[in-house]
Amino acid sequence: MNSGADWTTLARQFQASFGATSPISFSQDKLEQVRQQYVDESARLWNEGLQRNPQVKDRRFAGDSWARNPVSAYAAAAYLLNARALSGLVDAVQADDKTRARIRFAVDQYLAATAPSNFMAFNAEAQFKAIQSQGESIAQGVRNLLHDLRQGHVSQTDESLFEVGRNVATTEGAVVYENELFQLLEYKPLTSRVYERPFLLVPPCINKFYILDLQPENSLIRYAVAQGHRTFVVSWRNPDASLAHVGWDDYVEKGAIEAIDAVRDLTGAAQINALGFCVGGTILGTALGVLAARAEAGAGKPAEKAAKNSKTARARRAAAPALPVASATFLTTFLDFSDTGVLDVFIDEAFVKLREMQFGQGGLMPGHDLAATFSFLRPNDLVWNYVVGNYLKGETPPPFDLLYWNSDSTNLPGPMYAWYLRNTYLENNLVKPGHARVCGVPVDLGRIDIPVYIYGSREDHIVPVTGAYASTRHLPGAKRFVMGASGHIAGVINPPAANKRSHWVRDDGQLPSTLGEWLTGATEKPGSWWTDWSAWLRGHAGRQVAAPKRYAAGAAGQGLEPAPGRYVRERADKA
C-alpha cells in the first residue's frame, strides 16, 4: 500500500481490465488520506476488539448473534473497514468517467460477494440457527440450493404460491386480437360510461405485462378502467425459436403500430391515447416517430398506400388526424440514451459487436441472463440477501407478488436485442433527427407533436430520472413532467389508496434544460402521482359515452379467450 511501484502496477492492471480510453493514475493526496484513515481506523478497531466485541452499523450484521460472537463481530468490522478503504481507492482513481464507473461497479460487486454474512464460517445468525434446529436449517438450505439449481435462478419468493390468472393478473378482460408477437387484451368496464378515446398500454417486452396488474389494490390497469377509460393492453409473446429472427422493426410495426391500428379498428375511434412503460415506452416513441414520418410523407396506413384511387386515399388522409395517437404517456422511459446510469458500464463498441456476432443474424437472448444482469445492479438486495436466507439459514422467502413477477423472465429475439444495443445505448440514434431508419423511414422525435406526460422515479437505477427527463428536450408538443419517489418499479406501482411516498410537480409548466433546474421550481406533493396523471389523461380522453356491453372481437363479443391470455403464461425456461 506504500509503494509507488505497486500503485503503478495496479494502475496498469486496472487499465487492461476495464478497457480504459485514457491512462489510469491515482490522486496522491487522496491515496495518502485513505492510507492515514486506514491506519487510524485499524488501530481503533484493534483496541476496541481487546475490550469488547466491535459494534457495527450495517443491516447485514445487525442481529444479536453477530454482536455476541467475537469472531463474527470482528470479521464484520474488519470487512467494513476494508470496504471503506477500497471505496476510497476508487475515489482516488484518475481516469475517464466510464473507466471510473466500471472500476466502481467491479469493486461494489466484489465487496457484496465477499461480505462475511455470505459464509457459514462467519455468519453468526446462520450458525445459531443450525445449532437451534439441530442441523435441519443446513439440510433445508441444501434442498433449497438444489431446487434453485434445477430452476436456474435464485428464489426471491415462494413461487409455488402464485399463478398468473389466479392471484396475479386477475383484472377481468379478454383477448380481442393477436399476431405472432402479441395478444391485445381488452378489460371489462367498471363504470357505466367511458371516455370515447380508447386507452392502450404498451409494457416492456423484457418483462411480463402483469407488473401493471399484480393485485386489484395495486393494479394500474384496474385503476385506468375504474377511471372510465376503455382500456387495452399489449401482452408480448415470450419468444421461442420460431421468433429468433425478429428485429426492432417488427416490434415497432407488428407490435406497437399494429396494436394501435387494432384498437382503432375494433372500437371505431379515430384516435387513441397510449402509454409506454420502460422499453415499451421506447418502442411506442419509435412507433410514433414512424407514424409521424409516414404522415408527413403522405403515406398513411399501409392499406392506403395500396389504394388504386389516389383521390380517395388523399381524402381519407385529409379527414384523418395527423397521428392516430392523441396523447402519449412515458413511464420511466429512455428516448434519449445520453445518461443511462449504471447500465453504461456494460456498453462499448466491443461488447455490442460481440452481441451482434452472437445474435445479429438470429437466436435468442435468454431471459434468465437479462434477469441476472438486472439483479446484480442491486446485488445485496436481490442476490446475496437470498443466498444467505435460502442456503445458509434454510429459509423459504416470503410470498411477494412483485418478486414473483421479477422471476418470470422473458427472452428477447437476437436481432431485436442487437439493434437495440447499438442504436440506443451505444449510439443514441433515436434523438438524432433522421439518423435511425425504422420500418423504412427516418425517425425524428421532433415530428411527434402531441401532448405527452413524462414520469421518472427519483431512485431509479435502470432509467435514471435524468434520463427520463431528457425526453422533454426532444418532443415538441405540450409536455408535463412528474417525478415520483422510490425506484423503477415501486415508484411506478404506487396506488393512491396506499397513501405512500410522494411526487414532485411544477405548476408553472416550465421545463428548463436540466432536471436540477426543474427541481428548483418543483413542489413536493404527498401520495401517488397516479391522481395527477389521471387528471391530465382525462383532458385528452374526449367526451364520455355509454360503456360497451361486449368486448371488441369474437363471437357474441366474448373475445378470443379470457384475459390474461396464453402468451403471458409462456415461460422463458420452456421456450
C-alpha positions in Angstrom: 0.0 0.0 0.0 3.0 2.3 0.4 5.0 1.5 -2.7 4.6 3.8 -5.7 5.7 0.9 -7.9 2.8 -1.1 -6.5 0.3 1.6 -7.5 1.8 1.8 -11.0 1.3 -1.9 -11.4 -2.2 -1.7 -10.1 -3.0 1.1 -12.4 -1.8 -0.9 -15.4 -3.9 -3.8 -14.3 -7.0 -1.6 -14.0 -6.4 -0.1 -17.4 -6.1 -3.6 -19.0 -9.1 -5.0 -17.1 -11.5 -2.2 -17.8 -10.5 -1.1 -21.3 -9.8 2.5 -20.3 -9.8 5.1 -23.0 -7.3 7.2 -21.0 -4.4 6.2 -18.7 -5.3 5.4 -15.1 -3.5 7.1 -12.3 -4.2 7.9 -8.7 -4.5 11.2 -6.8 -1.6 11.1 -4.4 -3.4 13.4 -1.9 -6.4 11.1 -1.8 -4.2 8.0 -1.5 -2.4 9.5 1.5 -5.8 10.4 3.0 -7.0 6.8 2.5 -3.8 5.3 3.9 -3.9 7.5 7.1 -7.6 6.8 7.6 -7.0 3.1 7.3 -4.1 3.1 9.8 -6.1 5.1 12.3 -9.3 3.0 12.0 -7.3 -0.2 12.1 -5.7 0.8 15.4 -9.1 1.9 16.8 -10.7 -1.4 15.8 -7.8 -3.4 17.3 -8.1 -1.5 20.6 -11.9 -1.9 20.6 -11.6 -5.6 19.9 -9.3 -6.1 23.0 -12.0 -4.5 25.3 -15.3 -5.8 23.8 -16.9 -7.1 20.6 -16.8 -4.4 17.9 -20.1 -2.6 17.2 -21.0 -2.3 13.5 -23.9 -0.5 11.8 -24.9 -2.5 8.8 -28.1 -4.4 8.4 -26.3 -7.5 7.1 -24.7 -7.8 10.6 -27.4 -6.3 12.7 -28.7 -9.4 14.6 -27.9 -10.1 18.3 -26.0 -13.2 17.2 -23.4 -11.0 15.5 -22.9 -8.8 18.5 -22.5 -11.8 20.8 -20.0 -13.7 18.7 -16.5 -12.2 18.9 -15.2 -13.8 15.7 -18.1 -12.8 13.6 -18.3 -9.3 15.1 -14.6 -8.7 14.4 -14.9 -10.1 10.9 -17.8 -7.8 10.1 -16.0 -4.8 11.5 -12.8 -5.6 9.6 -14.8 -6.2 6.4 -16.4 -2.8 6.6 -13.0 -1.1 7.3 -11.5 -2.7 4.2 -14.6 -1.8 2.2 -14.2 1.8 3.1 -10.6 1.7 2.1 -11.3 0.1 -1.2 -14.1 2.6 -1.9 -11.6 5.3 -1.0 -9.1 3.9 -3.5 -11.8 4.0 -6.2 -12.4 7.7 -5.4 -8.6 8.3 -5.9 -8.6 6.9 -9.4 -7.9 9.4 -12.1 -9.3 8.2 -15.4 -12.2 8.9 -17.8 -15.7 8.7 -16.4 -16.6 5.4 -18.0 -13.5 3.6 -16.6 -14.1 5.1 -13.1 -17.7 3.8 -13.3 -16.5 0.4 -14.3 -14.0 0.2 -11.5 -16.6 1.3 -9.0 -19.1 -1.3 -10.3 -16.5 -4.1 -10.1 -15.4 -3.1 -6.6 -19.0 -2.9 -5.4 -19.7 -6.4 -6.8 -16.5 -7.7 -5.1 -17.5 -6.2 -1.8 -21.1 -7.5 -2.0 -19.8 -11.0 -2.7 -17.1 -11.2 0.0 -19.2 -9.9 2.9 -18.8 -12.2 6.0 -22.5 -12.7 6.1 -22.3 -14.8 2.9 -20.2 -17.5 4.5 -21.3 -20.0 7.1 -17.9 -19.8 8.9 -18.6 -16.1 9.8 -22.4 -15.8 9.7 -23.3 -15.9 13.4 -27.1 -16.0 12.8 -26.8 -18.9 10.4 -24.6 -20.8 12.9 -27.1 -20.1 15.8 -30.0 -21.3 13.7 -28.1 -24.5 12.7 -27.5 -25.3 16.4 -31.0 -24.4 17.4 -32.6 -26.6 14.6 -30.1 -29.4 15.2 -28.8 -29.1 11.7 -32.2 -29.0 10.0 -31.6 -25.5 8.6 -28.4 -26.7 6.9 -30.3 -29.7 5.4 -33.1 -27.4 4.2 -30.5 -24.9 2.8 -29.0 -27.7 0.7 -32.5 -28.7 -0.6 -33.2 -25.0 -1.4 -29.9 -24.8 -3.3 -30.6 -27.9 -5.3 -34.1 -26.6 -6.1 -32.7 -23.3 -7.3 -30.0 -25.1 -9.4 -32.8 -27.0 -11.2 -34.9 -23.9 -11.9 -31.9 -21.9 -13.0 -32.2 -18.9 -10.7 -32.1 -17.9 -7.0 -35.6 -17.9 -5.5 -36.6 -14.4 -4.3 -40.1 -15.5 -3.2 -42.1 -18.7 -2.8 -43.1 -19.1 -6.5 -45.4 -22.0 -5.8 -47.9 -19.7 -4.2 -48.6 -17.6 -7.3 -50.3 -18.4 -10.6 -50.9 -16.0 -13.5 -54.6 -15.5 -13.9 -55.4 -16.9 -10.4 -53.9 -14.5 -8.0 -51.9 -12.1 -10.2 -53.1 -10.6 -13.5 -56.7 -11.0 -12.4 -58.5 -7.9 -13.8 -61.4 -9.2 -15.9 -61.0 -9.0 -19.7 -60.5 -10.9 -22.9 -58.0 -11.3 -25.7 -59.5 -9.4 -28.7 -56.7 -9.6 -31.2 -53.4 -11.4 -31.6 -50.5 -12.0 -34.0 -47.2 -13.8 -33.7 -45.7 -11.1 -31.4 -48.5 -10.0 -29.0 -52.0 -10.5 -27.8 -54.2 -7.5 -27.3 -56.3 -7.6 -24.1 -59.4 -5.5 -23.6 -60.7 -5.1 -20.0 -64.3 -5.1 -18.9 -65.6 -1.6 -18.0 -66.1 -0.9 -14.3 -68.1 2.3 -15.0 -71.4 2.8 -16.8 -69.8 5.4 -19.1 -66.4 5.5 -20.6 -64.3 8.1 -22.5 -64.6 8.0 -26.2 -60.9 7.7 -26.9 -59.7 4.2 -26.0 -56.5 3.8 -23.9 -53.7 1.5 -24.9 -50.8 0.4 -22.6 -47.5 -0.8 -24.1 -45.5 -2.6 -21.4 -41.8 -3.6 -21.7 -41.1 -6.7 -23.8 -38.3 -7.7 -21.4 -40.8 -8.4 -18.7 -44.4 -9.7 -18.5 -47.2 -7.1 -18.7 -48.8 -8.0 -15.4 -46.4 -5.8 -13.4 -49.2 -3.3 -14.2 -51.8 -5.8 -12.9 -50.4 -7.6 -9.9 -53.2 -7.4 -7.4 -56.5 -5.4 -7.6 -55.3 -2.9 -5.0 -52.1 -2.0 -6.8 -53.1 -2.5 -10.5 -52.5 0.4 -12.8 -54.7 -1.3 -15.4 -57.6 -1.7 -13.0 -57.2 1.9 -11.9 -57.4 3.1 -15.5 -60.5 1.1 -16.1 -62.0 2.4 -12.9 -61.4 6.0 -14.1 -63.6 5.3 -17.1 -61.1 4.5 -19.8 -61.8 1.8 -22.3 -58.5 0.0 -21.6 -56.4 -2.2 -23.9 -53.0 -3.8 -23.1 -50.3 -5.4 -25.2 -49.3 -8.8 -23.9 -46.0 -9.6 -25.6 -45.3 -13.2 -26.5 -42.3 -14.8 -24.7 -40.2 -15.5 -27.8 -39.1 -19.1 -28.7 -37.0 -20.4 -31.6 -39.8 -19.5 -34.0 -39.2 -15.8 -33.3 -35.4 -15.9 -33.3 -35.3 -13.8 -36.5 -37.5 -10.9 -35.3 -36.0 -7.4 -35.2 -36.7 -4.0 -33.8 -38.7 -3.0 -36.9 -41.0 -6.0 -36.2 -41.6 -4.9 -32.6 -42.5 -1.4 -33.9 -44.5 -2.4 -37.0 -46.1 -5.7 -35.9 -46.1 -4.7 -32.3 -46.9 -1.1 -31.3 -48.3 0.2 -34.7 -50.4 -2.9 -35.3 -51.8 -2.7 -31.7 -52.7 1.0 -32.3 -54.4 0.1 -35.6 -56.2 -2.8 -34.0 -57.6 -0.7 -31.1 -58.8 1.9 -33.6 -60.3 -0.7 -35.9 -62.0 -2.6 -33.1 -63.5 0.5 -31.5 -64.0 2.7 -34.5 -62.1 5.5 -32.8 -60.1 8.0 -35.0 -57.6 8.5 -32.2 -56.5 6.7 -29.0 -54.4 7.6 -26.0 -51.3 5.5 -25.4 -48.9 4.7 -22.6 -45.4 3.1 -22.8 -43.5 1.8 -19.8 -39.7 1.4 -19.8 -38.7 -0.4 -23.1 -42.4 -0.3 -24.0 -42.1 3.5 -24.0 -39.1 3.4 -26.3 -41.0 1.1 -28.7 -44.0 3.4 -28.5 -41.9 6.5 -29.0 -40.2 4.9 -32.1 -43.6 3.8 -33.4 -44.9 7.4 -33.1 -41.8 8.6 -34.9 -42.5 6.2 -37.8 -46.2 7.2 -37.9 -45.2 10.9 -37.9 -42.8 10.3 -40.8 -45.4 8.5 -42.8 -48.0 11.2 -42.1 -45.6 13.9 -43.2 -44.7 11.9 -46.4 -48.5 11.4 -47.1 -48.1 7.6 -46.8 -50.9 7.0 -44.3 -51.7 3.4 -43.3 -50.4 0.5 -45.4 -53.8 -0.1 -46.8 -54.0 3.5 -48.1 -50.6 3.2 -49.8 -52.0 0.3 -51.9 -55.2 2.2 -52.8 -55.7 2.4 -56.5 -57.9 5.5 -56.3 -55.4 8.3 -55.3 -58.2 10.8 -54.8 -59.9 8.5 -52.3 -56.7 7.9 -50.5 -56.0 11.6 -50.3 -59.5 12.3 -49.0 -59.0 9.7 -46.3 -55.7 11.2 -45.1 -57.1 14.7 -45.1 -60.1 13.6 -43.0 -57.9 11.5 -40.6 -55.9 13.1 -37.8 -52.1 13.6 -38.4 -51.4 10.9 -35.8 -53.7 8.1 -34.6 -52.5 8.8 -31.1 -53.9 11.9 -29.4 -51.6 11.8 -26.4 -48.8 9.7 -25.0 -47.6 8.8 -21.5 -44.0 7.7 -21.0 -43.2 6.0 -17.7 -39.5 5.6 -16.7 -38.6 5.6 -20.4 -35.5 6.3 -22.4 -35.8 8.1 -25.7 -32.6 9.9 -25.1 -29.9 7.5 -24.0 -27.2 10.0 -23.1 -27.5 9.2 -19.4 -28.1 5.6 -18.8 -26.7 5.3 -15.3 -25.0 2.1 -14.1 -26.0 0.2 -17.2 -23.5 2.2 -19.1 -20.7 0.1 -17.6 -21.6 -2.8 -19.9 -21.8 -0.8 -23.1 -18.9 -0.2 -25.5 -18.2 -1.0 -29.1 -16.5 -4.3 -28.3 -19.5 -5.5 -26.2 -22.0 -4.5 -28.9 -20.0 -6.1 -31.6 -19.9 -9.3 -29.6 -23.6 -9.4 -29.2 -24.1 -8.6 -32.9 -21.9 -11.6 -33.7 -23.9 -13.8 -31.3 -27.4 -12.6 -32.1 -27.5 -10.2 -35.1 -28.4 -12.9 -37.6 -30.8 -14.8 -35.3 -31.0 -16.5 -32.0 -32.5 -15.8 -28.5 -31.1 -13.6 -25.7 -32.1 -15.8 -22.7 -34.4 -14.2 -20.2 -32.5 -15.5 -17.2 -29.3 -13.8 -18.4 -31.2 -10.5 -18.6 -32.8 -11.1 -15.2 -29.4 -11.9 -13.6 -27.9 -8.7 -15.0 -30.6 -6.5 -13.5 -30.4 -8.4 -10.2 -26.7 -7.7 -9.9 -27.3 -4.0 -10.3 -28.5 -4.3 -6.7 -26.5 -7.3 -5.5 -27.0 -7.1 -1.8 -30.8 -6.7 -2.1 -31.6 -9.0 -5.0 -28.8 -11.7 -4.8 -26.8 -12.2 -1.6 -29.7 -11.5 0.7 -31.4 -14.6 -0.8 -28.2 -16.6 -0.9 -27.9 -16.1 2.9 -31.6 -16.7 3.7 -32.2 -19.6 1.3 -29.0 -21.6 1.7 -27.2 -20.6 4.9 -30.3 -20.3 7.0 -32.6 -22.7 5.2 -35.4 -20.3 5.0 -38.2 -20.0 2.4 -38.5 -16.4 1.2 -41.9 -14.9 2.0 -44.6 -14.6 -0.7 -44.3 -11.3 -2.7 -46.1 -10.8 -5.9 -43.6 -8.3 -7.3 -40.7 -10.6 -6.8 -42.7 -13.5 -8.4 -43.1 -11.2 -11.5 -39.4 -10.4 -11.3 -38.5 -14.1 -11.6 -40.9 -14.6 -14.5 -38.3 -13.7 -17.1 -38.7 -13.3 -20.9 -36.4 -14.0 -23.8 -35.6 -11.4 -26.5 -35.1 -12.1 -30.2 -31.4 -11.7 -31.0 -31.7 -9.3 -33.9 -34.0 -7.0 -32.0 -31.7 -7.1 -29.0 -28.6 -6.3 -31.1 -30.3 -3.4 -32.9 -31.5 -2.0 -29.6 -28.0 -2.1 -28.0 -26.3 -0.3 -30.9 -28.9 2.3 -31.8 -29.9 3.3 -28.3 -27.3 2.6 -25.6 -24.2 2.8 -27.8 -25.0 5.4 -30.5 -28.2 7.1 -29.1 -29.6 7.4 -32.6 -33.2 8.0 -31.8 -32.5 11.6 -30.8 -30.5 12.3 -33.9 -33.2 13.5 -36.4 -33.4 11.2 -39.3 -30.4 9.1 -38.3 -32.3 5.9 -37.3 -34.3 4.3 -40.1 -37.1 2.1 -38.7 -39.7 0.4 -40.8 -38.2 2.0 -43.9 -38.5 5.7 -42.8 -36.2 8.1 -40.9 -37.3 8.7 -37.3 -37.4 12.2 -36.0 -38.8 12.6 -32.5 -39.3 16.3 -33.3 -42.2 15.3 -35.5 -44.2 13.8 -32.7 -46.3 16.9 -32.0 -48.8 15.6 -29.4 -49.3 16.2 -25.7 -47.1 14.0 -23.6 -46.9 13.1 -19.9 -43.4 12.0 -18.8 -42.8 10.3 -15.5 -39.4 9.5 -13.8 -38.6 7.8 -10.5 -36.1 9.6 -8.2 -34.1 6.5 -7.2 -34.5 4.6 -10.5 -31.2 2.6 -11.2 -32.4 1.3 -14.6 -33.8 4.5 -16.1 -32.2 7.4 -14.1 -34.6 10.2 -13.6 -32.3 12.5 -15.5 -32.6 10.1 -18.5 -36.4 10.2 -18.3 -36.3 14.0 -18.0 -34.2 14.2 -21.2 -37.2 13.3 -23.3 -38.6 16.8 -22.6 -35.8 18.2 -24.9 -36.9 16.2 -27.9 -40.7 16.1 -28.0 -42.2 19.3 -29.3 -45.8 19.0 -28.1 -47.3 20.2 -24.8 -45.4 18.4 -22.0 -45.9 17.6 -18.3 -43.1 16.1 -16.3 -43.6 14.5 -12.9 -41.0 12.9 -10.6 -42.0 10.2 -8.1 -40.2 8.8 -5.1 -38.6 5.4 -4.9 -37.3 3.2 -7.8 -38.1 1.8 -11.2 -41.0 -0.4 -10.1 -42.0 0.8 -6.7 -42.2 4.4 -7.9 -44.5 3.5 -10.8 -46.7 1.0 -8.9 -47.9 3.4 -6.2 -51.7 3.4 -6.0 -53.4 6.4 -4.3 -55.2 4.2 -1.7 -51.8 3.1 -0.2 -51.1 6.8 0.6 -47.3 6.1 0.3 -44.4 8.1 -0.9 -44.7 11.4 -2.7 -44.2 13.1 -6.1 -42.9 16.4 -7.4 -44.6 18.7 -9.9 -44.2 22.2 -11.4 -47.4 24.0 -11.6 -45.9 26.8 -13.8 -45.4 24.2 -16.5 -41.8 25.3 -17.1 -39.3 22.7 -18.4 -35.8 24.0 -18.2 -32.9 22.3 -19.8 -31.8 20.2 -16.8 -33.6 18.2 -14.1 -31.7 20.2 -11.4 -33.2 23.4 -12.7 -36.6 21.9 -12.9 -36.4 20.8 -9.3 -35.7 24.3 -8.1 -39.2 25.3 -9.0 -40.9 21.9 -8.2 -43.3 21.3 -5.3 -43.4 18.0 -3.4 -46.9 16.5 -3.1 -47.8 13.7 -0.7 -49.0 10.4 -2.1 -49.2 8.9 -5.5 -48.6 10.5 -8.9 -51.5 8.5 -10.3 -54.1 11.1 -9.5 -52.1 13.8 -11.2 -51.7 11.6 -14.3 -55.4 10.7 -14.3 -56.5 14.3 -14.3 -54.1 15.0 -17.2 -55.3 12.0 -19.2 -58.9 12.9 -18.6 -58.2 16.2 -20.5 -57.3 14.2 -23.6 -59.8 11.4 -23.5 -62.8 13.2 -25.1 -66.4 13.1 -24.1 -68.0 10.2 -22.2 -70.2 7.6 -23.9 -72.1 4.6 -22.8 -69.7 1.7 -21.8 -69.7 -1.1 -24.3 -71.6 -4.2 -23.2 -69.3 -6.6 -25.2 -65.7 -6.9 -25.9 -64.5 -5.7 -29.2 -64.0 -9.0 -31.0 -65.1 -12.6 -31.0 -68.4 -14.4 -31.4 -71.1 -12.7 -29.5 -68.5 -10.3 -28.1 -66.8 -12.9 -26.0 -63.3 -12.3 -27.2 -60.8 -14.9 -28.4 -60.0 -16.2 -24.9 -60.2 -14.8 -21.3 -57.6 -12.4 -20.0 -54.7 -12.7 -19.3 -54.4 -14.9 -22.3 -51.9 -17.7 -23.1 -48.9 -15.6 -24.2 -48.3 -14.3 -20.7 -48.2 -17.9 -19.4 -45.3 -18.9 -21.6 -42.1 -19.3 -19.5 -38.7 -18.4 -20.7 -37.3 -21.7 -19.4 -39.7 -23.6 -21.5 -39.0 -21.8 -24.7 
